[in-house]
């Protein structure tokens, strides 16, 4: 590839805290409570956050904090940005919750509000909808974090001349006490 790629911003969220571009953000609480507190402290303008499953909340919060740090114009349609995430748990946490609503034949109550989040690509869709991104969106489920796989997918995304930047990285939510996001925004220069 003749063009160079440049990382504009990066974020890491784990159960122990949030680090944005090398600086730790102030957080309160643990696990999922920490994500909710961080959302209320730093974003707090997208009520759909509270309807999202854990993976959606993790990926959405990470993307919001990362994108806010850029101070670029937001919420305008753009077809030059892709959203490509990877993780190993997929939507397993939401799947388990949904299964609990249909397991008991005497108390069978499938919940559409839970079912909507039983696909891992919902998080990339939420990010794209929020930001009016019209480029490629994808969520790949792989067994473990592998920088070479991430790099291959990133290079494939940039094969499209229309794609100028990619919001990419690892977003894995096993449960409310075990999650990790490592996202970055990469631009083609």
LINFENHU-V372957 format. One record per residue. N is the residue number from 1. RES is the residue in one letter. PHI is phi as a letter, one per 40 degrees, with the letter a starting at -180 (NA if undefined). Layout:
BEGIN
n=N res=RES phi=PHI
n=N res=RES phi=PHI
END
This chain:
BEGIN
n=1 res=X phi=NA
n=2 res=X phi=c
n=3 res=X phi=c
n=4 res=X phi=c
n=5 res=X phi=b
n=6 res=X phi=b
n=7 res=X phi=c
n=8 res=X phi=c
n=9 res=X phi=a
n=10 res=X phi=a
n=11 res=X phi=a
n=12 res=X phi=b
n=13 res=X phi=b
n=14 res=X phi=b
n=15 res=X phi=c
n=16 res=X phi=c
n=17 res=X phi=i
n=18 res=X phi=b
n=19 res=X phi=b
n=20 res=X phi=b
n=21 res=X phi=f
n=22 res=X phi=g
n=23 res=X phi=b
n=24 res=X phi=c
n=25 res=X phi=c
n=26 res=X phi=c
n=27 res=X phi=b
n=28 res=X phi=b
n=29 res=X phi=g
n=30 res=X phi=b
n=31 res=X phi=f
n=32 res=X phi=d
n=33 res=X phi=c
n=34 res=X phi=c
n=35 res=X phi=c
n=36 res=X phi=c
n=37 res=X phi=c
n=38 res=X phi=c
n=39 res=X phi=d
n=40 res=X phi=c
n=41 res=X phi=c
n=42 res=X phi=b
n=43 res=X phi=b
n=44 res=X phi=f
n=45 res=X phi=b
n=46 res=X phi=b
n=47 res=X phi=d
n=48 res=X phi=c
n=49 res=X phi=d
n=50 res=X phi=c
n=51 res=X phi=c
n=52 res=X phi=c
n=53 res=X phi=c
n=54 res=X phi=d
n=55 res=X phi=c
n=56 res=X phi=c
n=57 res=X phi=c
n=58 res=X phi=c
n=59 res=X phi=c
n=60 res=X phi=c
n=61 res=X phi=c
n=62 res=X phi=d
n=63 res=X phi=c
n=64 res=X phi=c
n=65 res=X phi=c
n=66 res=X phi=c
n=67 res=X phi=c
n=68 res=X phi=c
n=69 res=X phi=c
n=70 res=X phi=c
n=71 res=X phi=f
n=72 res=X phi=b
n=73 res=X phi=c
n=74 res=X phi=b
n=75 res=X phi=g
n=76 res=X phi=b
n=77 res=X phi=d
n=78 res=X phi=a
n=79 res=X phi=b
n=80 res=X phi=b
n=81 res=X phi=b
n=82 res=X phi=b
n=83 res=X phi=b
n=84 res=X phi=b
n=85 res=X phi=b
n=86 res=X phi=b
n=87 res=X phi=a
n=88 res=X phi=b
n=89 res=X phi=c
n=90 res=X phi=f
n=91 res=X phi=b
n=92 res=X phi=d
n=93 res=X phi=c
n=94 res=X phi=c
n=95 res=X phi=c
n=96 res=X phi=c
n=97 res=X phi=c
n=98 res=X phi=c
n=99 res=X phi=d
n=100 res=X phi=c
n=101 res=X phi=c
n=102 res=X phi=b
n=103 res=X phi=c
n=104 res=X phi=c
n=105 res=X phi=c
n=106 res=X phi=c
n=107 res=X phi=b
n=108 res=X phi=c
n=109 res=X phi=a
n=110 res=X phi=c
n=111 res=X phi=b
n=112 res=X phi=d
n=113 res=X phi=c
n=114 res=X phi=c
n=115 res=X phi=d
n=116 res=X phi=d
n=117 res=X phi=b
n=118 res=X phi=c
n=119 res=X phi=b
n=120 res=X phi=c
n=121 res=X phi=c
n=122 res=X phi=c
n=123 res=X phi=c
n=124 res=X phi=c
n=125 res=X phi=c
n=126 res=X phi=c
n=127 res=X phi=c
n=128 res=X phi=c
n=129 res=X phi=c
n=130 res=X phi=d
n=131 res=X phi=c
n=132 res=X phi=g
n=133 res=X phi=c
n=134 res=X phi=b
n=135 res=X phi=c
n=136 res=X phi=c
n=137 res=X phi=b
n=138 res=X phi=a
n=139 res=X phi=b
n=140 res=X phi=b
n=141 res=X phi=c
n=142 res=X phi=b
n=143 res=X phi=c
n=144 res=X phi=a
n=145 res=X phi=c
n=146 res=X phi=a
n=147 res=X phi=d
n=148 res=X phi=c
n=149 res=X phi=c
n=150 res=X phi=d
n=151 res=X phi=c
n=152 res=X phi=c
n=153 res=X phi=c
n=154 res=X phi=c
n=155 res=X phi=c
n=156 res=X phi=c
n=157 res=X phi=c
n=158 res=X phi=c
n=159 res=X phi=c
n=160 res=X phi=c
n=161 res=X phi=c
n=162 res=X phi=c
n=163 res=X phi=c
n=164 res=X phi=b
n=165 res=X phi=a
n=166 res=X phi=b
n=167 res=X phi=c
n=168 res=X phi=a
n=169 res=X phi=i
n=170 res=X phi=b
n=171 res=X phi=b
n=172 res=X phi=b
n=173 res=X phi=b
n=174 res=X phi=c
n=175 res=X phi=a
n=176 res=X phi=c
n=177 res=X phi=b
n=178 res=X phi=b
n=179 res=X phi=a
n=180 res=X phi=a
n=181 res=X phi=b
n=182 res=X phi=b
n=183 res=X phi=b
n=184 res=X phi=a
n=185 res=X phi=b
n=186 res=X phi=b
n=187 res=X phi=b
n=188 res=X phi=c
n=189 res=X phi=b
END
